[in-house]
């Protein structure tokens, strides 16, 4: 699951900016959830069902929206804040998922981020697609539910600081006709003004109790969702080989030390390509053991078992269980 708990650090995959607090280096950027990573890989190694395709597009769109918000916050705010992304908590028998909880200066904000694009209509407290008239779920109801459950969580764990909820529409091409005058909604045209207000808040010393609140939230974060599950993945039914990290097409040996994509001609060293493909295997089959024979089949037998074993010895720990040798 996404490594979500965070103090003052940009994602190492996008930009490396370290902020230290004591001896801790912590992450302050959204990461893909385990379900999104699996669906992304299944889209390469297999075929998504219609329902999985819808879930994949929804999660990908949501993740991109969170990244846009994180980028705005990281580039505009001072360091006196803590951002917790993709926070998932269990409250009694219910689950709450928060796109971003921002602890800044003396305030806490709950952000629900919507990456909607296109024209929508608000009418009689209902939301519709303007093009088709199809009704969609009222996102304000989702915010209200998250707010109530988070208040319940705070009460249960003796956390007493109030918070403000905001529904943020991040995509610049989003428009809501007959939009209600609702103080919790931030439309794209209002983002700059809202970010400026957060910048002023970040100039204040951060509330001391926020560190306790963030630590409590981290400890109770749920790594898997009750509502977003995919069926067991069959190794035998998936495509085998090394796939291009750019266009996802099949790669082939080019030289003794490199692979090349057959479509976009992207080149990658043999070791990096094999290692990346092993990591993909780990995401799809986290409970399966890694063995040279298994990886040999997984990469489509494009590299010798001896080369695979050399890469495994270099990058993984070796384990033995009777006559079987495997790597972790």
C-alpha positions in Angstrom: 0.0 0.0 0.0 1.0 3.6 -0.4 3.5 4.8 2.1 1.3 7.6 3.3 2.8 9.1 6.5 4.7 12.1 6.0 6.7 15.1 7.2 8.1 17.5 4.8 9.6 15.4 1.9 8.9 15.4 -1.8 8.5 12.0 -3.5 11.9 10.6 -4.4 10.4 9.4 -7.7 9.5 12.9 -8.9 11.7 15.4 -7.1 14.2 14.8 -4.3 14.0 17.5 -1.6 14.8 16.3 1.9 13.5 18.0 5.0 14.8 16.5 8.3 13.1 16.5 11.7 15.4 15.1 14.2 16.9 11.8 12.9 13.7 11.0 10.8 13.4 11.3 7.1 9.8 11.0 6.2 7.8 11.0 2.9 5.4 13.8 2.0 3.9 12.7 -1.3 1.1 10.4 -2.6 2.1 7.0 -3.7 0.2 4.5 -5.7 -1.9 2.1 -3.6 -1.2 -1.6 -3.9 -4.5 -2.1 -5.7 -3.6 0.6 -8.3 -0.2 -0.9 -8.8 -1.7 -4.4 -9.3 -4.3 -3.1 -11.8 -1.7 -1.2 -13.6 0.4 -4.3 -14.0 -2.5 -6.5 -14.9 -3.3 -4.1 -17.7 0.2 -5.0 -19.1 0.5 -8.7 -18.3 -3.2 -9.6 -18.7 -6.6 -8.2 -19.6 -8.7 -6.2 -17.2 -12.4 -7.0 -16.8 -14.8 -4.2 -17.5 -15.3 -3.6 -13.7 -11.5 -3.7 -13.2 -11.0 -1.2 -16.0 -13.5 1.2 -14.4 -11.7 0.8 -11.1 -8.3 1.3 -12.7 -9.3 4.5 -14.4 -11.0 5.8 -11.3 -8.0 5.1 -9.1 -5.5 6.4 -11.6 -7.5 9.6 -12.0 -7.7 10.0 -8.3 -4.0 9.4 -7.8 -3.1 12.0 -10.4 -5.4 14.5 -8.7 -3.6 13.9 -5.4 -0.3 14.3 -7.0 -1.4 17.7 -8.5 -2.5 18.9 -5.0 0.7 17.6 -3.4 2.8 19.5 -6.0 0.9 22.7 -5.3 1.3 22.4 -1.6 5.0 21.5 -1.7 5.8 24.4 -4.0 3.7 27.0 -2.3 3.9 26.3 1.5 6.6 26.8 4.1 7.8 23.8 6.0 5.4 24.2 9.0 3.0 21.5 7.9 2.4 17.8 7.8 0.5 16.2 5.0 -0.9 12.7 5.2 -2.1 11.3 1.8 -4.4 8.4 1.1 -5.1 7.8 4.7 -7.4 4.8 5.4 -8.9 4.2 8.8 -11.3 1.7 10.3 -13.9 3.3 12.5 -16.1 0.6 14.2 -17.3 -1.4 11.2 -16.9 1.4 8.7 -13.9 2.5 6.6 -12.8 6.1 5.9 -10.4 7.0 3.1 -9.0 10.5 3.2 -7.2 11.9 0.1 -5.2 14.3 2.1 -5.2 15.4 5.8 -3.2 18.6 6.1 -2.0 19.7 9.6 -0.7 23.2 9.1 0.1 26.0 11.5 -2.8 25.9 13.9 -5.4 24.2 11.6 -6.3 20.8 10.3 -7.9 20.4 6.9 -9.6 17.3 5.4 -9.3 17.4 1.7 -11.4 15.3 -0.7 -9.8 15.7 -4.1 -11.9 15.2 -7.3 -10.1 15.1 -10.6 -13.3 15.5 -12.6 -13.0 16.9 -16.1 -15.8 18.4 -18.2 -19.2 19.9 -17.5 -21.5 18.9 -14.6 -24.8 20.2 -13.4 -26.0 20.8 -9.8 -29.8 20.7 -9.5 -32.1 20.1 -6.5 -29.1 19.0 -4.4 -28.2 16.4 -7.0 -25.2 16.2 -9.4 -25.4 15.3 -13.0 -23.2 14.9 -16.1 -24.2 17.9 -18.2 -23.7 16.0 -21.5 -26.0 13.0 -20.7 -28.0 14.1 -17.7 -26.8 11.0 -15.8 -26.9 11.4 -12.1 -23.6 10.9 -10.2 -23.0 10.5 -6.5 -23.1 13.7 -4.6 -19.4 14.3 -3.6 -20.5 16.6 -0.8 -22.2 13.5 0.8 -18.9 11.7 0.6 -17.1 14.6 2.4 -19.8 14.7 5.1 -19.4 11.0 5.7 -15.6 11.3 5.9 -16.0 14.2 8.3 -18.3 12.4 10.7 -16.2 9.2 10.7 -13.0 11.2 11.3 -14.6 13.0 14.2 -15.6 9.7 15.6 -12.0 8.4 15.2 -10.7 11.5 16.9 -13.1 11.1 19.8 -12.3 7.4 20.2 -8.5 8.1 20.4 -8.9 11.3 22.5 -7.7 13.6 19.8 -9.5 16.9 20.4 -8.4 19.4 17.7 -11.2 20.6 15.3 -10.8 20.3 11.5 -12.2 21.9 8.4 -13.4 19.8 5.3 -12.8 20.9 1.7 -14.0 19.4 -1.5 -11.3 20.3 -4.1 -11.9 20.1 -7.8 -8.3 20.1 -9.1 -8.8 19.8 -12.9 -8.7 23.2 -14.7 -11.3 22.0 -17.3 -14.0 21.2 -14.6 -17.1 23.3 -14.6 -20.3 23.0 -12.5 -23.4 24.7 -13.8 -25.7 26.2 -11.1 -23.0 25.6 -8.5 -24.1 26.1 -4.9 -22.5 28.7 -2.8 -20.9 26.2 -0.5 -17.9 27.2 1.7 -16.4 23.7 1.6 -16.1 23.6 -2.2 -12.9 24.8 -3.8 -13.3 25.2 -7.6 -10.3 25.3 -10.0 -10.5 29.1 -10.4 -10.4 29.4 -6.6 -7.3 27.2 -6.0 -4.7 30.0 -6.2 -6.5 32.1 -3.6 -7.0 29.1 -1.3 -3.3 28.1 -1.6 -2.3 31.6 -0.7 -4.4 31.4 2.5 -2.7 28.1 3.3 0.7 29.8 2.7 -0.2 32.4 5.3 -1.2 29.7 7.7 2.1 27.8 7.1 4.0 30.9 8.4 2.7 30.1 11.9 4.4 27.6 14.3 2.8 24.2 13.9 0.6 23.1 16.8 2.6 20.8 19.1 -0.3 18.3 19.4 -0.2 17.7 15.6 2.8 15.4 15.9 0.8 13.2 18.3 -2.2 13.3 16.0 -0.2 12.4 12.9 1.5 9.5 14.8 -1.8 8.1 16.0 -3.2 8.3 12.4 -0.1 6.5 11.0 -0.4 3.7 13.6 -4.0 3.0 12.7 -3.7 3.3 8.9 -5.1 0.3 7.1 -2.9 -0.9 4.2 -5.8 -2.6 2.4 -9.3 -1.6 1.6 -12.4 -3.5 2.4 -14.1 -2.3 -0.8 -11.3 -2.4 -3.4 -10.3 -6.0 -3.9 -9.3 -7.9 -7.0 -9.6 -11.7 -7.5 -6.7 -14.0 -7.1 -4.2 -13.6 -9.9 -3.2 -16.7 -11.9 0.4 -16.9 -12.9 -0.2 -19.2 -15.7 -2.8 -16.9 -17.4 -0.6 -13.8 -17.5 1.7 -12.9 -20.4 5.4 -13.5 -19.8 8.3 -11.3 -20.9 10.0 -8.0 -20.2 7.8 -5.0 -21.1 8.9 -1.5 -21.9 8.5 1.0 -19.0 7.5 3.7 -21.4 5.0 2.2 -23.9 4.4 -1.2 -22.2 5.3 -3.1 -25.4 7.5 -6.3 -25.4 11.2 -5.7 -25.1 13.8 -8.0 -26.7 17.6 -8.5 -26.2 19.5 -5.9 -28.2 23.1 -6.5 -27.1 24.8 -8.7 -24.5 23.9 -6.1 -21.9 20.8 -4.3 -23.1 17.2 -4.7 -24.1 15.3 -2.6 -26.6 11.5 -2.0 -27.1 10.2 -3.3 -30.4 7.8 -0.4 -30.7 9.3 2.8 -29.2 13.0 1.7 -29.4 13.6 2.6 -25.8 16.7 0.9 -24.5 17.4 -0.4 -21.0 20.2 -2.3 -19.4 19.6 -6.0 -19.0 20.1 -5.9 -15.3 17.7 -3.0 -14.8 15.1 -4.5 -17.0 15.2 -7.9 -15.3 15.2 -6.3 -11.8 12.2 -4.1 -12.7 10.4 -7.2 -13.9 11.1 -9.0 -10.7 9.7 -6.1 -8.7 6.6 -6.4 -10.9 6.3 -10.0 -9.9 6.6 -9.1 -6.3 3.7 -6.6 -6.6 1.4 -9.2 -8.3 2.5 -12.1 -6.2 3.6 -10.7 -2.8 3.2 -14.1 -1.0 5.1 -16.2 -3.6 8.7 -17.1 -3.3 11.2 -15.7 -5.8 13.3 -18.4 -7.4 15.6 -18.4 -10.5 13.3 -20.9 -12.2 10.2 -18.9 -11.5 11.7 -15.6 -12.7 13.1 -17.4 -15.8 9.6 -18.3 -16.8 8.2 -14.8 -15.7 10.6 -12.9 -18.0 9.7 -15.1 -20.9 13.0 -17.0 -20.9 14.8 -14.0 -22.4 17.7 -14.2 -20.0 19.7 -17.2 -18.8 19.1 -18.7 -15.3 22.7 -18.0 -14.5 22.2 -14.3 -15.2 19.0 -14.2 -13.2 20.7 -15.9 -10.2 23.5 -13.3 -10.4 21.0 -10.5 -10.3 19.1 -12.1 -7.4 22.3 -12.6 -5.4 23.3 -9.0 -5.9 19.9 -7.4 -5.0 18.1 -9.8 -2.7 18.8 -11.9 0.4 19.2 -15.6 -0.1 17.2 -18.1 2.0 17.1 -21.9 2.1 14.2 -24.2 3.1 15.5 -27.7 2.9 16.7 -28.3 -0.7 14.9 -25.2 -1.9 16.7 -21.8 -2.3 14.7 -18.6 -2.7 15.2 -14.9 -2.4 13.6 -12.0 -0.6 
